[in-house]
Structures are given as C-alpha cells and as structure tokens.
Amino acid sequence: MFTLPCSGGRLDLTNQSSFKLCPVESAETYSRSINVYLCIVVESPLGKKPISVMRKLKNSACSTSPREFLDRQSELYDLFVKSSRRDQDDVETRHYLKTMEKTHIFPEYLHWFRTGDPIFYKYILQVFGSLKKIELSTVQSSADALRAWYETEERICQVRDTLPLDHIKNIICGLLDFKRMSNLPKFGPGKVSDKRISGQASKLDNLVLSAIDNRFFYPGPNFGFGRAGDNQQSMLKGSSHEHNVLARYKEVAKSYKTRRSICIEPLNLTLSQQQLRMELESSIESSLFSRFIKIDDQSYNRDLALAGSVTNLSVTIDLSSASDSVRWDLVKKIFPRSLVIDFFKTRSSFVKTPDGPYEVVKFAPMGSGVCFPVQSILFCAVCIYAGMVISAEQSRASLDALTTIPRWFVKNHFGESNVYGDLGVYGDDIIVSVQLADTVIHLLTALGFLVNESKSFLENDCFRESCGGYYYRGSDVTPKFIRMNQSDKDWEAYASLFGMVNNHSGTVRAYLIHVLKTKKFAGKRRSIIFSSEDSQVSFSIHSKMFCNLQTHSRKNIDLDTWIYLCHNGNGAIHTYIDSISIEYKSTYVKSYSDTYRSSLGNDKEASDFYDAYLYNEWMRSRILNRALSPSETVSVIHGPTLTQLSERWTPQVTL
C-alpha cells in the first residue's frame, strides 16, 4: 500500500480498479503513470497540494478516457509555452489564459503570471508535459502512423525543385572534405529486417556478403577500396533486381497519441551503412561543418537554445517527418557524385509494409545508418545558403559567385562576432539567427519539408527547445517525462523504472521504489540493489549512502573483476557487475578463433570486432550457465560496460 502525503490527509494510490475506460493492454501502464503524475502535482512550489484537489484530480483521470485526459494536458502545454512573448525592448508580455482557472494548478499559474518566476514555469511545464511520452498504443494509432507514412511519400513525390540546387551542391562540395576510412565496419545496436536475427553474434552468424557488399568494402583491380569502378555509371541510371533491397516497415512509440514510422534495414546493408556513417561523421568533424554540427555533443545546441532564450538573437526550428521528407532525387542532385554512388549501394529502394512491398521516394528512412549525418549536412547547407541569399540581396553581389566561395563566406559571416551569429544543426534540430529564420523556413518549404509551428520558437518567444533541453529566459526548465513500457513480460519495463527512480527525487522516487519492491517482473518479485551515484551497475538504485544487506560481493576469476550477488530466499536471482575486464579462457570460445580471425583480418579494428563477438558469446553462455552451439539463438545485445542507467535506456534480452 502506498499513500500520497497531501495537505490535510493522505491519498491512496494502490486502488486502480476505477480506471475502467482504459484499454486492457494499457491499463497497468496508464494507472502507474497517473500515479507518478499525481506525485509530481502534489510537490508544488507553494507547498503540498490539498487532499481535496488531489482526490478530485485522481477522480477526473479515472472517469475520463486516457486519450481525452492526455489530450487536455497536451493542449494546455502548447498554450502555455506560447503564452509568453517579449518586445524589442526585451519587456516580457504574459498573455493570461482563462482556461487555466479550471485546472488543478491555477494558484501556481497565477503566481507565475504575476511574477514570471522560472521555478513556477518549470513546475507548470512538468505537470502538463510529463505524460506526453507515455506509451498508450492502440490499433487506431498504428493505422494513423501508416497512413501518415504513405501521405508523406505522396507529398514529397509531388515536390518540384524551384531552387537552384547547384548552389547548395557547391556549398556541400566546398565544405565537406569526404575521407575514406580503411577500417572494417561494425554492426549497429539496432534490429535488422531479417527475422530471427538478434544480437551481434547472430548477425555475424547470418551475414552473407553480396556482390554489392564486395564492391563496397573490398579492393579490386579497378576500384581502389571497393568504391570506384566499372559499373558505376550504369548503376545510377536504374535499379536492377540486385539493388531492389527490401527493408521492413515498423512503428515505435513516440508519444501517447502518435507512433513513429521507421524502417528496419536488411542485415547486409546495416554493415555498409555503418561504415559510410563513420566516414561521413569523420568527414564532418574534419571540415568547416564541424563548427555547426556536433555529432556526439547535443550540449552545443542546448547552449545555443539557452542563449537564444536570453538574447532573442536566435530561433529554434522543428520539422515534421524530417527524415521521411529527404527525397532521394534531392540527395542525388546536391551531394558529390562519389558519395551518391555510395548512397545508392547502401540504400533500401523498397520497404515491406503491411500492404506489401512499396518502392520509396525518400532517400533513407529513420533506421538507416546514414540518415542522421545526411540530414545534418543538408540542413546546415540550407542555413548557410540562406545567409548567402540575404547577403546577395543586401550587397547586390552575385549569388552564383558567393556559392563558389563557401569557405570564405562561412568564416566571415557566421560565428559569435559575425553578422549571422552562431548556427547549430543536429539532425532536424535547427538553430539559426533571427535574421536568417524566415529565409531558412522559405527554403526548407521549397525543398519539400514541413515546419512544425507548434514546436518552433521564433523571434520574441521567451521559450526555446532543442535537443531535449527546455529554456525560459535563461533558466533551464527541462521537464522529466514519464516513460514506461506497456508490457511487463520482459526486462524493458523493469529497466525503465530503475531509470525513472534515478532521475527523480522526493515523492516520485518513493512511489517508484514501492513499485519495484511489490511488482513482479518476468514472473518474479525481484530484490533491489543500491549503488553509488557514479556507479554503472545495471538494475540498481543510485544512492549517496547505500547499504545492501541482502547482497555480498566476491571476486570472479573469469571476469577478473568484483561482482555483486543479490539473494532472495531461493538463491541468487541477479548478477550485478560493477566493472568488467574479460579474459577468454573457456574452450568453447577458442573454437571460433580460426574461422573468424581469418575472415576479419589481424588489424586493430578487426580485433575489436572479434572481441565484441566473443563477448556476446560469453554473455550468451552466462544466461544458460553452459556453453552454446552456433545454431542456438539465445542472445544478449548489451553488456555491463555498454549500458548507462538512464530513463531512456532499455536492455534487450532474448531468452
């Protein structure tokens, strides 16, 4: 039993029988999310909320359908973030929202409206936005996602290029110093379209290189490192049967009301896509694009968004279905020909949808390894081109001439002390100066992209959002979203709860620990282990002062490290590994040595690849406490050193 401390009494959160309007498959997830929501609401900056208000709020959530209740919260969130504006003298004007009078946090809203206190702004944002990310899947949401996917294909099919694309191509070719890499590629962490393949070891076991792969990776008599060659002119003119590679359509949860459409790529393409991704990212980092694109650092965009919320000199632009709107025809026209050939070799031209194979117009859907870097380069080039367009109009210079000197233009027009200020692009997260905003939006629209006005914050908005950071007039007001998986049949829901415990405090943390202590996962009630705040122990609760009476540690000879064993009556049910340094001593590991060493080579990258394979084989064996044969499909796609305990992290274990 868990009771929520309120002003004037305590509210019982254990009785969930009244959530009758929620679909059966989502009932437990939704009720648990509402309880977390109630824990968030009660912790008001004005003090504990009255028991009468909290009881009324709970009854409202119970008597209203989940979609209706969540839609209302989302509507209030959108109204609130757009209700604060400022003029040219930096004087803030807060527009009074009468609809707030009927909400359960009207006192807090009234206090913010009168004072502009960022603490109250963050509380309101947290209350209205915390439920946006919960998973509440329905048959209708899946149908809507597929229909939207088809509509995007039809929309971009009708786009006609009216811009001089040679200008954008000159910018990309002038700034991007594309470099080949000689290291062997690696598989990504995601799934592949080939069914029954899961994990690095399974991917290795099922990899069959095609003629396309050989042409891409391995040297031959006429084509260097597998890239140039005899057939490349004819390859781009059409799609032969060999190149009609089939990806698989899939939906993943995006928010409570929408699902995101992605594509799971074929096994052999994921290998070449990861190679090309590494080359593109390395080329970005060594070029002038690196001033604006930080592949491994979202904090750059967040810092720009924070500065924009203070100075009003930059804006954030968000796009709808950005990855699905990048046309293959557009990519062929604006990227160097050598890269276009590589894109062709790594691109899925058909997608297997519920209605059958579908030939796509998009370049690469979300799920492709090259989608993110190509997006970043494209949108960054468009922003730079917008600066050239404005400069040409103001100085009467030749736009054609400006696009031939992109390096000079970037160095002299972008940057903190230059006319167009800082620029930040991270995928479809775009931050540009106020001077460029209208032109950038016009260019993006002309190229077939849709600007999401509700999530774009332009001149005079007091709020900015980018790369998961939310800022209000110089204050970080980033809310903590409630993320819970819909199913308790595997470890994903279990991991998401630990992540939420470690990202929350106060009443929310207390309630989630109660759930961990009382709820069964994968058919068993699990013991809880506590660890230090800087520890990477999987499935543990971070604590400043922790003591585990139900655990003991011992030295593991095979791993050459200390492990913690958690006991619960029937013996050890979990093994927690604090650090890991693998020594391969088992005989079953050695049996793979000759085969994979000979096929992967002896350089360092191949050795790392081989070590990853051995590690997965070792982890697979630990699951069943015995050595495995190559034909067995038991796999683990994560290891203790590869996991960071966070709200978004979920392990993938197949037993």
Secondary structure, 3 states (H helix, E strand, C coil): CCEEEEECEEEECCCCCCCCCCCHHHHHHHHHHHHHHHHHHHEECCEECEHHHHHHHHHHHHHCCHHHHHHHHHHHHHHHHCCEEECCCCCEEECCCHHHHHCCCHHHHHHHHHHCCHHHHHHHHHHHHCCCCCCCCCHHHHHHHHHHHHHHHHHHHCCCCCCCHHHHHHHHHHHCCCCCCCCCCCCCCCCCCCCCCCCHHHHHHHCCCCHHHHHHHCCCCCCCCCCCCCCHHHHCCCCCHHHCCEEEEEEEECCCCCEEEEEECCHHHHHHHHHHHHHHHHHHHCCHHHHCCCCCCCHHHHHHHHHHHHHCCEEEECEECCHHHCEHHHHHHHCCHHHHHHHHHCCCCEEEECCEEEECCECCCCCCCCHHHHHHHHHHHHHHHHHHHHHHHHHCCCHHHHCCCHHHHHHHHCCCCCCCCCCEEECCEEEEEHHHHHHHHHHHHHCCCEECHHHCECCCECEEEECCEEEECCEECCCCCCCCCCCCCCHHHHHHHHHHHHHCCHHHHHHHHHHHHHCEECCEECCCEEECCCCCCCCEEECCCCCCCCEEEEEECCCCEEEEEEECCCCEEEEEECCCCCCCCCHHHHCCHHHHHHHHCCCHHHHHHHHHHHHHHHHHHHHHCCCCCCCCCCEECCCHHHCCCCCCCCCCEEC
